[in-house]
């Protein structure tokens, strides 16, 4: 009687991927929310995302919504200066050459 040959286990690159469990899917979703992938020197690096408020970064949100008193109290003098230049210029645009 002839023996049947046992098939060797498939190498890793030929195996079908296993499905993620619910806990693993949740962890992956949280990781994607907290970190973003960027390229540095041709390599992928994971860095923390900047916090967003209503779809804007914190600095953009402050520049859009803060009043002059709050900006002065918290030391955002650059934004106050830019606002004063925008108010004084006729077209409302800020030019970098006006600082000289």
KAQUI-V511753 format. One record per pair of residues at least 24 apart in sequence whose C-alpha atoms are under 7 Angstrom apart, sorted by the first residue. I is the first residue (numbers start at 0). J is the second residue. Records with the same first field share a line. If there is no record, write none. Layout:
BEGIN
I->J + J
END
This chain:
BEGIN
none
END
